[in-house]
Amino acid sequence: MRSNTFNVAVLAGDGIGPEVMREAIKVLRAVEKKFSLNFKLTEAPVGWAGIDAAGQALPDATLALCKQSDAILFGSVGLPDRDPTIPKDQRPERAALLRLRREFELFANLRPVALQKELAHTCPLAKERQGNGVDILVIRELTGGLYFGKPKAIEDIGNGQRRATDTMVYTTSEIERIAHVAFRAADGRQKTAGKGKAKVTSIDKANVLENGILWREVVTKVGKEYPGIELEHMLVDNAAMQLMLKPSQFDVLLCENMFGDILSDEAAALAGSLGMLPSASLGATRGEQVFGLYEPAGGTAPDIAGKGLANPIAQILSAALMLLYSFKQPESHNAIIAAVSKAIAAGNRTGDIFNPIDDATKKIGTTEMGDAIAAAI
């Protein structure tokens, strides 16, 4: 019998991280009560908070806690205006977040992008281009490609010239494992949402890059194992255009690391605010559970930190993804999704999604939005 007790490392981080994390914990406590679950939530410093507490962006004790936990609920790290002299390999973005990805082999980043009908005004596209709505899952390979390939260097080559080298590298097995994640996700979306034929759109640059050729070959081979799912291949430049022209044509977007980084941010704009967008970075299976790191797609937003203005929905929805993927609790996941929808339908809006000409809505703060969602569980 599966245990209903789950150990979570809670790493709020910097900027608005602690504020939105408080609201996610509030919602998890409401879920805990309703579904008879037990969340052991242990908080630890990371980012500049880790540097202040222990001299490291990822303190040894924080890493040890993560290794003892079933999942990581992450806030955000990085304060660009603080101590720009610190070496880049010690900055929180690299020393904390990238290290966690490597340490736990978090190779699959899942970023769902959904535009609720009440928030259509926040989407930069005209209503006729929004079609029947935006509901896309971007799946990005997270530990390979241009960001991690070797050699990687900046070197002097004489005559006052310098040369920068980055290397894009992928192996068959790396492509296979992320492709399986995409096809399984498409199948799951079809079953849970009662959608029509599921589709995976695989993104590459096979007309120019050798990596793209291998990527397309391997994804095609894996796709044959999922005959019920449509597979299409699309060049990355065309995909960037199609996201703006007709986003409703996409279901699951499968991307290598750099292309996924770019396209997921572009797709994020379709939802109107980064404050609405969660993400899951998944690693290896531990028995019945998948270890993952769950974080909002946005950053630390230091300009609004401490003012009660941040939208906590992305952090709350990240917690919902944790319940779904790591803890296999679809009912509690669905309850959070429904609660967010209910809070928005009731007219609650943080500043980033507020429409001043809509008399049926009210502008509220971070805590009030968390309260509304928790009350709706």
N, C-alpha and C positions, 0 to 999 in steps of 0.2 A: 504493500500500500504506500502510495506516494506521501511524503511528509508535507504538512501544511506550514512548516516553519522554514523561513528563508533568511539567510544572513546577507546583509547588504552593506557594502562599504559606501558611505555617503561622503563624497568629496565635493564640497560646494565651490571652493576656489575663490576667485577674485571678482571685483566689480559687483555686478548685480547677482552673481552666483548665489551668495547666501540668502538673498531676498527671495528669489524664485524657488530655491531649494526648500525653504520653509513651507511654501505653499504646496509643493509636491509631497512633502512629508505629511502635511495636514490631510491631503487627499488619500494618501496611502493608509493613514490611520482610520479614515472613514471606510475604506475598502476592507481593511483588516476586521473591523467590527461587523460589517455586513456579511462577509463571506467566511467568517470563522478562520481567518488566516493569522499567522504570527510572523511579523516582520521584525527581525532584530536589526535595527538601523544604527550603525556605528559611524560617527562622524570623525573625519581626520583632515588635517590641512594638506593643501596642494597648491601649486602655483606660487605666487608671491606670499600667500599665507604660509606655505611650507618653508619658503626662504626665511621669513620672519621668525617662524617657530623653531626651525631646526637647521637653517642654513642650506637647505636643498629644496628645489622645486618639487621633487618627489622624495620626501623623507623616507628613510629606511623603514620606520614604523608604519608609515602609510602604505608602502608597498607590501609589507608583511600582512597588514590587515586585508588588503585586496586579495592576496593569495589564500587567505583563510575564509574568504567570502564566496557566496554563490553568484554574485554579480556586483558591478560597480555602477552606482548612480552618480553621474558626474555633472558638475555645473559648468564652469568656464574658467579659463586661466589666461593671464597675460594683461599687462598694463603698459601700453606702448610708451607712455611718457615717463615711466619710472626707471631710472638708472639705465640710460641707453648704452652705457659703457660696459655692461655685463656681457661676457662672451656669448655668442649666439648659441653655442651648444649647452649653455647653462640657463638660457632663458626658458620660462615655463612652457612655452609652446612645444619646444623640442625636448627639454629635460623631463617634462612631466607627461604630456599627452602622447607624444611620439614614442616615448619609452614604454608607456603602458601598452600601446598598440603592439610594439615588438615583444614585450615581456609575455603577453598573453596570446600572441599570434592572432590578433583580431584582424582577420583578413577580409571580412565582408562588412561593408557599411551599407545600411539600409536607411533610406530617407524617404518616408511617405510625404507626398505633397497633395494636399486636399484643400479645395476652396469651398467653404460652406456658402450656401445660397444667400444667407443674410449678409455675407461679407463680399459679395460680388463687386461692390464699389471700390474695394481695396486692390483688386486685380488691375494691373496696368493695361490689360487688353480690353478692347471694346467688347460689349456683351455678345455681339454676333460671332466673335472669335472664341469666346469661352465655350461655345457649343452647349453640350449637356452638363457642363461642369468639368472641373479639373480633379482628376483622381489618378495620380501617377506614383509608382514606387521606383525610385532610382536606386540601383544596386551598384555600388562602386567597389572594385577590388582595392584593398587598402594597404597592402604590405609589399607590393612589387612595383614594377614599372620605372618611370623616370625618376621618381622621388627617392628610390632606394638602390637603383642600379649602380654598379661600379664599372669603370672609374668615375669619380666625381671630384672635380678639383678646379681651382683657379690658379694658374701658373704664369710666371714671367717667361716670355719666349724671345726676349731681346728686342733691341731697337725701340724700347719704350712701349712695346706691345704686351698685352696680357691675353691669355686664352682661358675661357671657361668651358668645362666639359661636364655634361650630364649624360648618363647612359640609360636607355630604356631597355629593360631586360624582363622577359617572361618565359617561363617554362610551361610545358604541356600540362603538368599537374596543377600548377597555379591557376591556369585558365579553366581547367576542368572543374576544380572545386568551386570557383565562383560562379561558373555557369550552372552547376547543379543547384546552387542557392537560388539563382534567378528563376529557373524552371519550377522548382518546388514552391517558390513564393507565388508565382503566377497561378499555379494550380490551387494553392491555398486561398488566394484572393477570389478565384472563380467559385470555389466551394462555399466560402463564408459570405460572399456578397451576392451570390446568385447571378453573377454577371454572365454575359454571353461568352463566346470563345475567348479563352485566355491568350495573351500574346506577349512574347518577349522580343523587344527590339534591341539587337546587339550593336553597339557602337564601336567603330574602328576607323582606321585610315589606311585601309588595305591597298588603296591606289598609290600610296607613297611609301609606307613603312613596312619593313619585313615583319615587325611585331604585329601589324594589322593583318597580314596574310596568315600568320600562324593563329592569331586570335580567331579569325573567321573560320578557319579550318576546324579548330578544336571545338568551338561553340556549335558549329554545324553537326559535328559528330555526336556531341552530347545531346543536342536537340532531338536526334533520332530516338533517344530513349524516352521521349515524352511526346508521343504521337498526338495527344489531345491538345497540345499547345502550339499555336502558330509561332513561327520564328521568322523574323525579317532582319536583314542586315542594313545598316545605314551609316554612311560616312559622317564623321563627327561635325563637319561644317554644315552639312545639310540638316542634321539633327538640331543644331543650334537654331537654325532658321525655322524648322517645322514646329519647334516648341512655341514660337511666337505666332506662327500662322494658324496652327490647328492642334493645340495641346491635347484635345480629346481623343486624338488618334492613338495615343500612347497608353499602355497598360504598365508593363515593367520595362524599364530601361536598364540594360546591362552594359557597364562601362569599365574600362581599365582605369587606373588610379588618377592620372591627370585629367583625362576627359571627364571622368565622373566628378572630380572636384569642381570643374568649370560648369558642367551641365547641371549638376545638382543645385548650384547656387542660382543659375539662370531659372531653373524650374521653381526654385523657392520663391522667386519674385512673383510667380503666378498666384501664390496664396496670399499675397498682399503684405505679409510681414514675417520677418524671421522669428518673431515672437510666437508664431503659430506652428513652427516646424520642429518636430523631434527627430532623433536619429538613434540607430542602434548599430554598434560595431560588435560583430559576433566572431567568436573563435571556435575552438574545438569543443566537441561534445563531451560532457562529463557524465557518464551513465545516461540518464534520461534528460539531463539538463544541458543547455548550451550556455557556456560562459559568455557574458557580454558586458560591454560598457555602454551606458545609455546617457545621452547628453543632448541638450538643445542645439539646434543648428547655428544659432547666433553666437555672439561673443560676449565679452564682459561689459560692454556699454558703459565705460567709466563716466561718461558725461551725465548719465541719469542715475548712477549708483547712489543708494542711500536716500533717494527721494520718493520711493514708493510708486514710481511710474512704470516700472518694467512689467511686461506681459509675462505671467508665469505659465501660460498654457503650453509652450514648447517643453518646459521642464516637466510639467504634469503628464503630458502625452508621452514623454520619454520614459517616465515611470510605468505608464501603461504598456509600452513596448516590452519593458523588462518582465512584466507579468505574463505577457504572451509568449515571448521567445525563450527566456531563461527558466521561468517558473511553470510554464504550461498551464496557465490559469486564464483561459479565454473568456470566461464569464466576467471575471473582475476587470479584465482588459476592456471588454465591451461596455462595462458599466461606466468606466472613466470616459470612454469616447462619447457615450450617450450623455453623461453629465456635462461635458464640455459643450456639446451641441445644445443642451437644454439651457445652460447659462447664457450662451450667445443668443439663442432664440428669445430669451427673456429680456434682451436688450442691454445686457452688461457689456461694456466696452472699455478696455484700457486705451490709452491715447493713440497707440499705433494703429488701431483698427476702428477708431471712433469716426463717425460721420456727423459733423455738426448740423447738417440740414435734415437729419433724421430725428424727428421729435419722439420717436418710439424707443430711442436708446438713451443710455445714461453713461457718462464718462466716470469710471471708477479707477481705483488704484490697485496695486499688486495684491495686497491683503484681501481687499473686497472681492477680487476675482477668485482668489483661492477659496474664500468663504462660500461663494456662490456655487462653485463646482463641488466642493465637499458636501454642501447641503443637498445637492442634486444626486449624490450617489445613492 
